[in-house]
Amino acid sequence: MLQEYVLGHQPEGERGLGVSVCFMCKDALRIYRDAVDKGLSPQKPFVGNGLWVVGFRDPDDYNIVFESPTDVEEEVEYDPNVHG
């Protein structure tokens, strides 16, 4: 999925701004937990549009996002004590 720039945040020579590569998967939270276990620092997962959203920044400063369906309420942030 390619996304539009956020209004007022168009890039001015800044790499990666406004570009996200999104992957639909079965379990984005598992990807998050595996990444943390390996010492990576993904963004804290949250629910958006009925999906768990787990974001990373690659070395070139682009967004890499993994998403998986959920019935958890919108805008909820991941809590390992609640969501495993």
Backbone as a printed PyTorch tensor [residue, N CA C, xyz], in Angstrom:
tensor([[[  0.8570,  -1.1690,   0.0000],
         [  0.0000,   0.0000,   0.0000],
         [  0.8970,   1.2240,   0.0000]],

        [[  0.6080,   2.1680,  -0.8520],
         [  1.2860,   3.4580,  -0.8050],
         [  0.3170,   4.4660,  -0.2080]],

        [[  0.8280,   5.2930,   0.6790],
         [ -0.0210,   6.2650,   1.3460],
         [  0.3720,   7.6750,   0.9260]],

        [[ -0.6070,   8.5860,   0.9790],
         [ -0.3420,   9.9850,   0.6510],
         [  0.4100,  10.6510,   1.7960]],

        [[  1.0730,  11.7470,   1.4670],
         [  1.7300,  12.5400,   2.4990],
         [  0.6860,  13.1440,   3.4200]],

        [[  1.0420,  13.2900,   4.6700],
         [  0.1820,  13.9810,   5.6150],
         [  0.2280,  15.4620,   5.2590]],

        [[ -0.9430,  16.0990,   5.2010],
         [ -1.0210,  17.5120,   4.8300],
         [ -0.0680,  18.3430,   5.6950]],

        [[  0.7590,  19.1320,   5.0510],
         [  1.7110,  19.9740,   5.7690],
         [  3.0180,  19.2720,   6.0940]],

        [[  3.1540,  18.0110,   5.6950],
         [  4.3780,  17.2590,   5.9860],
         [  4.9930,  16.6680,   4.7180]],

        [[  4.8950,  17.3940,   3.6160],
         [  5.4920,  16.9280,   2.3830],
         [  7.0200,  16.9480,   2.5400]],

        [[  7.7010,  15.9760,   1.9180],
         [  9.1520,  15.8900,   2.0950],
         [  9.8830,  17.0360,   1.4190]],

        [[ 10.9340,  17.4630,   2.0670],
         [ 11.8280,  18.4660,   1.4920],
         [ 13.2300,  17.8870,   1.5780]],

        [[ 13.4890,  16.8930,   0.7340],
         [ 14.7970,  16.2580,   0.7300],
         [ 14.9650,  15.2020,   1.8090]],

        [[ 13.9330,  14.9480,   2.6110],
         [ 14.0220,  13.9590,   3.6810],
         [ 13.6060,  12.5960,   3.1450]],

        [[ 14.4930,  11.6060,   3.2330],
         [ 14.1990,  10.2660,   2.7210],
         [ 13.1360,   9.5860,   3.5620]],

        [[ 12.2790,   8.8530,   2.9010],
         [ 11.3260,   8.0060,   3.5870],
         [ 10.0740,   8.6820,   4.0830]],

        [[ 10.0430,   9.9870,   4.1230],
         [  8.8770,  10.6830,   4.6640],
         [  7.6640,  10.4450,   3.7750]],

        [[  6.6120,   9.9130,   4.3760],
         [  5.3740,   9.6930,   3.6460],
         [  5.3010,   8.3730,   2.9120]],

        [[  6.3500,   7.5440,   3.0280],
         [  6.3570,   6.2670,   2.3280],
         [  6.2410,   5.1430,   3.3530]],

        [[  5.2560,   4.2860,   3.1760],
         [  5.0840,   3.1070,   4.0290],
         [  4.8480,   1.8950,   3.1380]],

        [[  5.4990,   0.8070,   3.4740],
         [  5.2430,  -0.4660,   2.8190],
         [  4.5280,  -1.3110,   3.8610]],

        [[  3.3010,  -1.7310,   3.5490],
         [  2.4700,  -2.4650,   4.5060],
         [  2.2750,  -3.9030,   4.0430]],

        [[  2.4220,  -4.8170,   4.9850],
         [  2.2220,  -6.2350,   4.7250],
         [  1.0830,  -6.7420,   5.5920]],

        [[  0.0990,  -7.3810,   4.9850],
         [ -0.9480,  -8.0630,   5.7390],
         [ -0.4020,  -9.4190,   6.1420]],

        [[ -0.6240,  -9.8140,   7.3930],
         [ -0.1070, -11.0860,   7.8740],
         [ -1.1010, -11.7000,   8.8550]],

        [[ -0.8190, -12.9130,   9.3070],
         [ -1.7170, -13.5960,  10.2370],
         [ -1.5990, -13.0720,  11.6600]],

        [[ -0.3810, -12.6920,  12.1000],
         [ -0.1730, -12.3190,  13.5000],
         [  0.9150, -11.2580,  13.6350]],

        [[  0.5340, -10.0070,  13.4960],
         [  1.4810,  -8.9020,  13.6100],
         [  2.0850,  -8.8180,  15.0050]],

        [[  1.3280,  -9.1940,  16.0300],
         [  1.8680,  -9.1470,  17.3940],
         [  2.9960, -10.1590,  17.5780]],

        [[  2.9010, -11.2980,  16.9110],
         [  3.9930, -12.2740,  16.9920],
         [  5.2520, -11.6960,  16.3530]],

        [[  5.0980, -10.9930,  15.2480],
         [  6.2420, -10.3350,  14.6050],
         [  6.8420,  -9.3170,  15.5710]],

        [[  5.9880,  -8.5560,  16.2380],
         [  6.4660,  -7.5730,  17.2230],
         [  7.2560,  -8.2630,  18.3330]],

        [[  6.6800,  -9.3070,  18.9410],
         [  7.3440,  -9.9970,  20.0550],
         [  8.6630, -10.6250,  19.6050]],

        [[  8.6840, -11.2390,  18.4230],
         [  9.9170, -11.8250,  17.9020],
         [ 10.9860, -10.7500,  17.6780]],

        [[ 10.5810,  -9.6210,  17.1460],
         [ 11.5300,  -8.5290,  16.9000],
         [ 12.1270,  -8.0160,  18.2080]],

        [[ 11.2840,  -7.8080,  19.2170],
         [ 11.7730,  -7.3370,  20.5200],
         [ 12.7220,  -8.3650,  21.1260]],

        [[ 12.3700,  -9.6470,  21.0290],
         [ 13.2400, -10.7130,  21.5520],
         [ 14.6140, -10.7170,  20.8780]],

        [[ 14.6770, -10.2420,  19.6340],
         [ 15.9420, -10.2090,  18.8960],
         [ 16.6660,  -8.8700,  19.0400]],

        [[ 16.1520,  -8.0060,  19.9270],
         [ 16.8280,  -6.7410,  20.1990],
         [ 16.4580,  -5.5880,  19.2950]],

        [[ 15.4430,  -5.7570,  18.4560],
         [ 14.9930,  -4.6620,  17.5990],
         [ 14.0330,  -3.7550,  18.3650]],

        [[ 13.7710,  -2.5910,  17.8190],
         [ 12.9110,  -1.6140,  18.4930],
         [ 11.7550,  -1.1720,  17.5990]],

        [[ 10.7930,  -2.0660,  17.3640],
         [  9.6250,  -1.6430,  16.5730],
         [  8.7910,  -0.6380,  17.3460]],

        [[  7.9570,   0.0910,  16.6290],
         [  7.0340,   1.0170,  17.2820],
         [  6.0160,   0.2120,  18.0730]],

        [[  5.4870,   0.7970,  19.1400],
         [  4.5040,   0.0990,  19.9620],
         [  3.2560,  -0.1850,  19.1290]],

        [[  2.8060,  -1.4500,  19.0960],
         [  1.6260,  -1.7960,  18.3120],
         [  0.3620,  -1.0810,  18.8080]],

        [[ -0.5360,  -0.8400,  17.8700],
         [ -1.8350,  -0.2500,  18.1870],
         [ -2.8600,  -0.7930,  17.2010]],

        [[ -4.1350,  -0.5910,  17.5020],
         [ -5.2070,  -1.0400,  16.6080],
         [ -5.7020,   0.1400,  15.7750]],

        [[ -5.7370,  -0.0510,  14.4750],
         [ -6.2600,   0.9500,  13.5510],
         [ -6.9830,   0.2590,  12.4130]],

        [[ -8.1690,   0.6950,  12.1150],
         [ -8.9760,   0.1120,  11.0310],
         [ -9.1870,  -1.3870,  11.2040]],

        [[ -9.3720,  -1.8350,  12.4470],
         [ -9.6300,  -3.2490,  12.7060],
         [ -8.4100,  -4.1330,  12.5520]],

        [[ -7.2180,  -3.5300,  12.6070],
         [ -5.9690,  -4.2600,  12.4200],
         [ -4.9690,  -3.9050,  13.5110]],

        [[ -4.2190,  -4.9190,  13.9910],
         [ -3.0350,  -4.6130,  14.7880],
         [ -1.9990,  -4.0460,  13.8360]],

        [[ -1.3940,  -2.9390,  14.1810],
         [ -0.4090,  -2.2750,  13.3340],
         [  0.9350,  -2.2840,  14.0730]],

        [[  1.9400,  -2.9030,  13.4370],
         [  3.2850,  -2.9770,  14.0020],
         [  4.2360,  -2.3390,  13.0060]],

        [[  4.8590,  -1.2310,  13.4050],
         [  5.7140,  -0.4830,  12.4920],
         [  7.1920,  -0.5400,  12.8380]],

        [[  7.9940,  -0.5460,  11.7850],
         [  9.4450,  -0.4960,  11.8880],
         [  9.9450,   0.6310,  10.9920]],

        [[ 11.1550,   1.1290,  11.2710],
         [ 11.8400,   2.0500,  10.3580],
         [ 13.0440,   1.2980,   9.8100]],

        [[ 13.1740,   1.2580,   8.4920],
         [ 14.3330,   0.5670,   7.9240],
         [ 15.5430,   1.4970,   7.9390]],

        [[ 16.7350,   0.9810,   7.5910],
         [ 17.9490,   1.8130,   7.6560],
         [ 17.9020,   3.0700,   6.7960]],

        [[ 17.0650,   3.0750,   5.7480],
         [ 16.9230,   4.2690,   4.9050],
         [ 15.8090,   5.1770,   5.3980]],

        [[ 15.2320,   4.8720,   6.5680],
         [ 14.2070,   5.6750,   7.2270],
         [ 12.8290,   5.5620,   6.5890]],

        [[ 12.5760,   4.4350,   5.9100],
         [ 11.2420,   4.1680,   5.3860],
         [ 10.4440,   3.3790,   6.4170]],

        [[  9.1230,   3.5150,   6.3860],
         [  8.2460,   2.7520,   7.2700],
         [  7.9530,   1.3870,   6.6640]],

        [[  8.1290,   0.3480,   7.4830],
         [  7.7370,  -1.0120,   7.1210],
         [  6.6920,  -1.4100,   8.1560]],

        [[  5.4920,  -1.7730,   7.7130],
         [  4.3800,  -2.0100,   8.6350],
         [  3.8030,  -3.4050,   8.3910]],

        [[  3.5430,  -4.1180,   9.4940],
         [  2.8730,  -5.4140,   9.4440],
         [  1.5200,  -5.2440,  10.1180]],

        [[  0.4640,  -5.7560,   9.4820],
         [ -0.8930,  -5.5910,   9.9980],
         [ -1.6180,  -6.9350,   9.9790]],

        [[ -2.4120,  -7.1660,  11.0290],
         [ -3.2300,  -8.3810,  11.0760],
         [ -4.5910,  -8.0570,  11.6740]],

        [[ -5.6280,  -8.7380,  11.1930],
         [ -6.9910,  -8.4680,  11.6710],
         [ -7.1550,  -8.7410,  13.1650]],

        [[ -8.0220,  -7.9330,  13.7930],
         [ -8.3400,  -8.1050,  15.2070],
         [ -9.7440,  -7.5890,  15.4740]],

        [[-10.3130,  -8.0510,  16.5870],
         [-11.6020,  -7.5010,  17.0190],
         [-11.4200,  -6.5910,  18.2450]],

        [[-10.1700,  -6.2660,  18.5650],
         [ -9.8770,  -5.3450,  19.6630],
         [-10.3120,  -3.9390,  19.2570]],

        [[-10.7800,  -3.1730,  20.2300],
         [-11.2970,  -1.8200,  20.0000],
         [-10.2540,  -0.9090,  19.3420]],

        [[-10.7280,  -0.0200,  18.4790],
         [ -9.8730,   0.9350,  17.7750],
         [ -9.0240,   1.7560,  18.7340]],

        [[ -7.8080,   2.0720,  18.3050],
         [ -6.8470,   2.9300,  18.9840],
         [ -6.2880,   2.3480,  20.2840]],

        [[ -6.5950,   1.0880,  20.5760],
         [ -6.0010,   0.4390,  21.7480],
         [ -4.5200,   0.2040,  21.4670]],

        [[ -3.6710,   0.5000,  22.4610],
         [ -2.2530,   0.2120,  22.3450],
         [ -1.9560,  -1.1490,  22.9590]],

        [[ -0.9790,  -1.8220,  22.4080],
         [ -0.5800,  -3.1440,  22.8680],
         [ -0.1130,  -3.0940,  24.3180]],

        [[ -0.6180,  -4.0300,  25.1160],
         [ -0.1940,  -4.2260,  26.5020],
         [  0.0960,  -5.7130,  26.6590]],

        [[  1.3540,  -6.0890,  26.9060],
         [  1.6820,  -7.5040,  26.9870],
         [  0.9270,  -8.2370,  28.0990]],

        [[  0.5000,  -7.5280,  29.1130],
         [ -0.2550,  -8.1470,  30.2010],
         [ -1.6950,  -8.4720,  29.7930]],

        [[ -2.1850,  -7.7810,  28.7700],
         [ -3.5650,  -7.9810,  28.3080],
         [ -3.5930,  -8.8080,  27.0250]],

        [[ -2.6860,  -8.5040,  26.0970],
         [ -2.7180,  -9.0870,  24.7580],
         [ -1.7100, -10.2100,  24.5480]],

        [[ -1.0280, -10.5990,  25.5850],
         [ -0.0840, -11.7320,  25.4740],
         [  1.2700, -11.3860,  24.9880]]])
